[in-house]
Amino acid sequence: MNKKLLIVEDEFIVANDLQLILTQAGYQVTGIAASVQEAETYLQQQTPDLVILDIRLNGKLSGIALARKLKDDNIAFIYVSANANQKVLEEAKTTEPYGFLVKPFREKDLLVTLDIAWYRHTHSLESKLRNEERLQALLTEITNDASDIQLKLLKLAAAMQSFIPFDFMSTGVRPLNGERFSDIGYLRVGFDEYQHIGEEELLTITGLKHQSFHTIIENSQPHSNGNIYSSDAPGNNSPNNSLQRLLLDCLRMESYLVFPVSLGYGLSVHYFFYSRQPGIYSKNHLTFLNRIKQCLEELAEKIIYYETASSVEKDRLVAAEKKQHKPAFYPGFKSIIGSHHLLLAALDLATQVAPYHTSVLILGESGTGKEKVAQSIHELSTRKKGPFIKVNCAAIPETLVESELFGHEKGAFTGAIEKRKGKFEQAEGGTIFLDEIGELPLAIQMKLLRVLQEREIEYIGGNSPVKVNVRVVAATNRNLEKEVAEGRFRLDLYYRLNVFPITLPPLRERKTDIEALILFFGNKFCKEFNKPFNGISDTMIRKICAYNWPGNIRELENVVEQSVVLNDGRSKLQLMRDLSSPAFDLIGKTGINTFEEVKHIQQETEREYITSILKKTRGRIRGANGAAELLNIKPTTLESKMVRLNIRRQDFD
């Protein structure tokens, strides 16, 4: 069946050209609209499969306003627009389009973009439906198990995290009882860790006395319908609820969503989700909660029973629950340290996509842990028993990339003395991780696109394609949208990879995790070097937390390793590197923009590190307490490093 497509474009000539191209390509054009109002009329008459949408339209409303409606109605759309200013483009991106074309564009680019948009839309819809089916089955299991209501709600929090992002979730019966507050809440403190927050915990956090707290409860008005609050919403500076304002302030939250479930007899159960990010909740979240409302109602009946049960019965329920175990969470993130909400949000996305075969694109600066997240996605997937093959695309010479990825036949080129499998074939049944994919030459990008589309490769010198069953996880520290705009990265490959993007925050945006990382690396290297770990000095912690870490976790790890190497084993670790030295000061001011800069920074870091060790040993390389022993490397390796890094005797004398 031909896919139905609506064109929303106010330039008559452009709109008619689009209609001609699309009709010839086999699409059924349901209409051409020049304004948002006209488009809404068409949408009421017939729901299209895809919408081509200009940003600037006739009338007061822009295409971005219509895009929000299309997103809420789960209709795929792409933007086609003339060059717009950065502010408009950023606003357009928030609507999460399935593609973006800049006028003028080629017919081929249009058709490829529509094909990719349809692929992404249907794939994401299928994944969403399967995820929701899995969630509903889990909620039914939680409702029917023998645990008490506190544990049920803890399991609910763990189950809901991948569907509605939150930093604090609470549930309670309404209307509120001023004499006895019984809401049960869980504050997220780690990927699979939640801290119980009840009345006593709130009194401790807020410093309020019982009477003052109960007065706030009495003055709180219940929400009669689902509602969304955000601190950044214009004209919405305060929620109309004293309890919600208290929770926002004392837990440092910026937005919340409430979903009430009415059970008759004047009673209802309200589910609350709070986030430290403003504007994170949307109509889509309320729509999703309505789809699983029956499951939430069944659980709410258990909550009502617990609320109205006698204290003796509650004690019995709680005592019986002591036997049960901690709820099961996804494994796979043991090597990732931190509990900042930006990191946890990225790990939530990894958990969502892991069970499927969807391609994943991990974005983030160098040193943010992209490889570890890729490894976790593999370990959480059904492919975990298969191989995990890592490829650093930036480290392979351009002349060898094709052979390295896809393999070659014997005699295919000079030096090909035998048939060799490429990385894709080595990853059969598992996952291939393409790190720094932005470094791939355009010719190889085209071949990679074929692998993603056709699930087959072709050897250099081969005559027939070879089918492969491989999941692709790619990563880059480059801005691929900019690379596409400048012609260095294929548009069709970008959208094919970008089916499920995950962005890892830089360390400077999650500084609350730094102390945990220092302790982890301190313990790790003390064990490796067989030294006692006596903790971290306050001065070291203070200086490290004040630094911006352009090299991110990798740079932090190097700094801690150096401190362990130079530590005497009797005192706390001290910072052995001047973070304000010229090399580091330059990084902090300019940032890292290219891979060449990264390599230069790493070389400078390594040079400074080795020089400091040589100064400590007075230039002695070999023997007991020599530099090679302190560095835990062979003397010959150290000598070759000194030559490569141009370290001369006058540098450490």
N, C-alpha and C positions, 0 to 999 in steps of 0.2 A: 504493500500500500504506500502511495506517495505521501511524504511528510508534508503537513500543512504548515504554511509559513506566513506570518503577518509582517508587512513592511511599514515602519513608522518613520517617515522621511518627508520633510517639508519642501525639498527641492524637486520640482516636477520632473526635470530631465533625469536626475539621479535615480528617483524612484522608479521611473519607467525602464531605465537601463537595468536596474536590479530585477524588476519583474521579468524582463526578457531573458536575462541570464539564468534566473532561477527556474523559469518555466522550461527552458531548453534542457536544464540539468535534471528535470524530473520532479521538481517541487510543485506543490499546489499552493499558489498564492491566494490567500483568503481575503486580502484587501490591502489597500494603501491608505494610510492615515497621515495627515499633516500636523496633527496636534494630539496631545494626550487625551483630550475629550473624545476625538474621533476614534482613537485607538481603543478607549474603554467601551465605546459602542460596539466595535467589532468583537471585542473580547466577550461581551455579553451574548452576542449572537453565536459565536463558535470559538472554542478554545484551540489555539494553534499549538503545534508541537515546538515551534521555534519562532522567535521574534527578532527581526533586524531593527535596531533602534538607534536613531540619531540623538545626540545630546541636545542640540539647539533645535527647538521646534516652534511652530506658530503657537501663540497663546501665552499665558502667564507661566504655565508649568513646563519644566524641562523634561528631557527623556529620563533623567535620573529619578525624578518623582515616579514615573511609570515603572522604572526598573525595580523600585522597592515593592511595588504591587506585584510585579511578575515574580519576584523572589519569594514573596509571601505565598503566592499561588503555585509555586514550584513549576514555573514555566521557564524553559531555557531561553536565554537571549544573548545577543552579542551587540556591542556598540560599533557603529560606523560614524566617524566624525572627522571634521577638519581639525587641524591643530588647535588644541585648547590650552589654556594656561594651566600651570601646575596645580592650582587650587581645585579647578574643575576636574582634572584627571584624578586627583587624590579622592575627591568626593565620589567620582564614578567607580573607583576601585572598591569602595566600601560596600557597594551593592553586589559584589562578587559576580561579575559577568562571566560568561563562558568563553568569551573571546573579545578582542578589540582590534578594529581595523581603522587605519588613518587614511582619509581621502587625500589624493586619489589612490586607488588600490587596483591590483590586477584581478582579473576574473578567477584565475587559479587560486590566488590567496583567499578570495571570498569563499570558494567552494571547499577548500581545505579547512578553513576556519569553521565553517558550518558543520563539516563532517566531524571535526574534533569536538565541537560544542555538543553535538548529539551524543557522541561516544561518552563524553564526560558526564553529561546529564543522566543518561540511562544507567551508566555504571554507578554513579553516586546514589541514584534512586534505588537501585537494586540492593546496594550495600546497606542503605538506610532501612529498607523494609526488613532485611534479614536481621539487622541489629535489633530492631524494635521487636521482632518476634522472639529473639533470644532474651531480651529484657523482660517481656511480658511473662515468659515461662519462668524466669528467675524470680520475678515479683510474686508469682503464684506460689512458688516454692518457699519463699521467705514468709509469706502470709500463713502458710499451712504448717510450717515447722514448729517444733515444740519449745522454741526459745522464748524468753520474756520480751516485752515490748521494747526495752532499751536495746537489746541485741538485734531485734528485727529492724529497728531504725538505723542502727549502725550498718547492718547489711544493706539496707535501702540506700544509705549514703554512698557506700562503695559501688553499688550497682548504677546509681544515677549519675555518677561523676562524669562518665563518658558522654552523656546525653545533654546534661545541663551543667555547665561549668559553675562551680561554687567554691568559696573558701569557708563558708559556714552554712550549715543546713539545720533547720529546726522544724519541729512538728508539735502541734498542740491542739487541744480541744477549745472550741469557742462556743458560748461566750466565756471570757476570762473570769477566773475567780480571784478576787482581790486578796482573799485570806490564804489562798493556797495556789501558788504558781507551779504548774506541772509540765510546762513545755520541755521537750527533750531535744537538745541540740548537739551537733558534732562539728568541731572546728578542725579543719584540715591542717595537719602539721607536717605531713610528709606524703609521698606518693600513695602509700597504703596505710597511713597512720591518721587516726582521728582522735581528738581529745573530747571527752564528754563535757558538755556545758549545761548545767542545770541551775537552779536558783542559787545554791550556795556558791557555785563558781562565779556566777554573775555578780553576786554581792562582793566577792573578793576582788574581781576585776574592776568594778565600778567604785568600790569603797562606800557604797550606800548601806544604810541601816534597813532592817526589815520593813519598818513603817514607811520610810520614804519610797522604797521599792514597790510596796503594795499600793501606795498612792498613785504611782505611775501606771501600775496595772489597771487600777480603777478608772483612770482617765484615758485609757486606750480604747479606741473604737475599732471593732472588727471590720475586716474587708468583706464586703458582700459578694464581690466578684474577683476574678483574677486580675492582678494589677502589677504594673512595673514602675519602679522608681529608679532614677539615676541622678547623681549629683550634677551632671553636666547638661541636664535637660533644661532648656530655657523656661523661665517662669515656674520652675518646679524645685524651689530651694529647700523645701522641707516636707517630708511625708506627713500626712494627716494622721499620725499615730504616735503616741508618746513612747510606747515600747519599741517600735521600729527605730525611732530616732535614737533612743538609748543604745540599741544594739549597733547601729551604724557608727555611732561615736566611739563607744568603748572598744569595739572590735576593729575599728578603722576600716570600715567597709564603705564602698562608694555607690553601690547599687543593690537592689534586691527585687525578687519576683515572688509573688504570693499566689498560691492556687488553692482555693477553698473547696472542700468536698462536703456537701450537705447530706446528712443522714436522717433527717426528720426529727420530730419532737423538739425542735428548736436548737438542736446540736449540730455542730459541723467540726470537721478537722481541717486545719490549715497547714499546708506545706510551704515553707519559706526557704528560698535560696538567696544567699548573700554573696557578693563578690567585691574584691578590692579594686576591680577595674570598672570605671564608669561606662555606661552605655553598652554593657555586654549582653543584656537581655532584650529580646524582641518578641514580636507577635508569634514568630515561629515556635518559640519555646512554649508559649501558652497553647498553641495548636497541638504541639506534640503531647503536652500533658493531658489535653482533652482526649487524645487518641488512646492513652493508657489509663483513662479515668476509672474504668471499671476495676482495674487492678488496685488502684489507689483507694477506691471506695472499700474494697474487701479488706485491705490493710487497716483502713480507718475504723472499721467496725471492731477490730482487735484493740485499737487505741482507745476507743470509747469504753470497751469492756474493762480495760486496765484502769481507766480514769474513774470508773464508777464502782470498781471492785472494792471490797472492804480491805482495810489495812492488813488484816490477817491473811487474806487471800493473796495480796501483793507480796507479802513477806514469803509466802509459800512459793509463788512464782519465781521470785528472785533467787531463793535458795535452790530451787530445782535447776535454775539456769547455771549455777556455779559449775555444773558438770560439763557444760558444753564448751567447745573449743572456739578459738578466735576465728572469725569468718575468713573464708578463703579469698585471697586477692591474687591478681596476676603477678607471677614472678617475672624476672627478666631485667630488672633495673638495679640489680645489686651493685653494679660498678659505677652507678651515677649518683653523685653526692649532691644533696641540696634539697631545700623545701620551699624555695621562693615560688610565688604563685605563677610567675611567667614560665619557669622551668616546668612546674607541675602541669601547666596547661599544654605545653609541648609534649610531655610524656602521655597525657591523656589522649592526644591525637594519635600518638604512636600506638597506644593500646587499641584504639578504635580500628585502625587500618591493618594492624598486624594479622588478624585471622584471614584476610583476603589476599588475592593475588595482584591487587592494584599496585601500579607503579607509585613510588613515593619520591618526592624531591625534598631534601633536607637543606634548608638555607641557614646561613649564619657565618659570622666572621671566623677566621682561622683560629683554631684552638678552643672552640666552644664545645667540642665533644660530639661532632656529627657522626664520626665512625662508631662511637659507643651506642648512640641511638639506633644507628643502622643495624648493629649487632643485636640489640635488644629486640628490634622488630623481627629479625630472623628467628630469634629464640622464642618469641611469643607466637610464631606462626606455625601452621601445619607442616612447614618445610624444615623445622628445626633439626630433624635428623639428617637432612641433606647438607651439602657443603655451603660454606659462606666464603665467597671468593672476593678478595679486596683488590681493587685496581686504582692506582693513583694516576689519573689521566695526565697530570702535569709532569710526571716523572718519566714518561715513555717518549723516546725520540719520535718525531712526526713520521719518519720513514718506517717505523716498526709498529705503529699503533694498530693498523688493520690486522697484521699478522698476530699481534699479541691478543687482540680481542676475538678474532674470528678463526684463527688458525691458517695453516697453509699446507698445500700438497708438496710432496717431494719434487724438487726441481722447479718450483714455482718462480724462484728468483735465485740470484747468485748467493750461495751459502745455505740454501734450503736443502740440506743433505738427507733429510727425512721428513715424513709427514708429521705435523705437529698440531695438537688440539689447542684451540684458543681458550681464553678465560670463560667465554659463554658456555662452551661445551663442558669445561671443567666444573661449571656451576650447575650442571644438569640436576634437576630435582630440588635445587636449593635456591640461594639468593646470590646475586652479583651486586657488589657495592662499587659504583663508579664515582670515586671521589674526584673533586675538581673537574666536573664534567664540562664546565665552561671553557676548558682548555682544549677540547677536542677540535681537530680541523673540520671544516665544513663538509668535506667529502666523507669523512667518517660519521659525521652527524646524520647524513642521509642514510648510510647503511644501518646505523643504530635505529633510526626511525622504522626501517623495514623489519628489524628484529621485533620491535614493540608491536608493529601492526600485524605481521605475518607469523610471528613466533618461529622464525627460521633464519639461519645464517648461511653464508656461502664461503668456503675456503678460498684463499688466494690460489689461483690455478685450478680450482675445482670446476666441475661441469654441472653439478646438481646441488640444490639447496639441502640443508640438514635441519630437521625440526629440532627445536630446543624447548624444554619446559623449565624456564628460569624466571624468577621474579627480579625486577630491576629496582634497586634503591640508589638514587643518585644524590650527590651533594655538591654544593659550590659555595664559595665565599664571594662570588661575583653577583652583580645585579644583572640577572639574565634579561630582564625587560630592556635595560639599556643596551645590552649586547645585541638583542634582537633589533632594536632601533638603529644600531650602527652597523648592522649587516654581518656580525660575527657569530651569530647563533640563529639557527633556523626557527622560524615562528611555529611551524607545525610540530617540530620536536619539543619546543618549549611547552606548548599546550598539552602535548601527549604525556610529557613527564610531570606536568604540573597538575595532574588529576588530584593529587592529595599532597599539598605542600605543608611542611612543618618547619617553623622558624625557631631556632634556638637563640635565646637572649645572650648578649655578651656579658662577661663577668661584671662589668661596671654597672649593669642594670640589675644585678642580683647580688649586691654586696653583702646581704644578710647571710649568704651561703659561704662567704670567704673563710670564716673561722672554722667551720666544719671541714672545709677542704684542706686548710692548713693542718689540722689535727690528723686527718686521714693520710695526707702525704708524709707528715712527720712520722707517724707510726709505721707506714709502709717502708720508708727508707731506713729507719732505725733497725727494722727487722732484717732488711737486705744487707746492711753493713754491720750487723751483729753488735749494735750499740743499744744501751738502755734509752728509753724515751722518757724524758723528764718534763715534758710539756713545752709550751711556747712562751717566750717572754712577752710581757705586756707591751714593751716598746716595739717588738717585731709585729705583733698583731695590729697595733695602732698605725704603724707606717704602711703595712701591707693594705689595710682597709682604706687608707687615704689615697692610695695609688689607683690609677684608672685601668691598668692591665690591658693594654692594647693587644698583647699576645694571648690574653685570656687564660684559660685553665692550664694550657701547656706551659706558658711563661711562669705562672705561679708554681707549677710543679718543679720547674728547673730551679727556681729561687729556693724552694724548701729543700730540694736535694742538695744544693750547695751548702745550705746551713747545716744539714746533717753531716755531710762529709767533713766540715771544718769544726764540728762540735767535739768537745773533749770527752763527752759521755758522762760528765758529772753535773752539768748545769742545763738549764733550759735552752732551747734553740734560740739563737740570736740571728738577726738579719745580717748577712755577710756581703750584701751587695748594695751599693748606693743607687737607689731607684731614681735619684735625681741627676745621675751622671749624664753627660752629653748625649750618648746613644739613646738612653731611655727618655730623656727630656724631649728629644726630637720626635720620638714615637708618640709621646703623649700629646704633642702639639699638632702634629700633622695627621696622625692616624695611619692605618695600613691600607693602601689602595691597590697594590698589585702584588702578585705572587713573588716577583723579584724583590720587592721590599721585604716581604716575609723572610725570604731566604737570607737577605742581607742582615736582618735583625737577628735571626737565629745564629748566623756566623759570628756576629759581634758578641752575642751573649755567650756562645761557646768559647770564643777567644778570651773574653774577660774572665770566665770561670776557670779555664785551664791556667791562665796566667796567675790568678790568685793562689791556686794550688802550688804552682812552681815557686812562687815567692815563699810560701809556707815551708816548703822542703829545701829552700835555698838552692833550687835548680837541680836537685837530685831526682833523677827519673826512675832508676832501678833500685831494687833491694827493699829491705824492710823500711816501712814508713816513707818510701819514695812516692813521687807523684803518681806513678802508674798504679801502685797499690791503693793509694787513697781514692783514686778515681775508679778503681775496680776494672781496669782495662789492661791489656798487654802492653809492655814497654814499647814494642814495635808499633802498635796502634797509636800510642801517644805521640811517638816521634813523627809518624806520618801526618797526624793531625796538626802538629806544630809546623810542619812544612806547608801544609795546605792553608793554614790560618796565618802564615807569615809571623809566627812567634819567634822572636830572636832573644838571645841571652840578655841583652840590655833591657828587654821588657820586664824581666823579673829579678834582675840583680839588685 
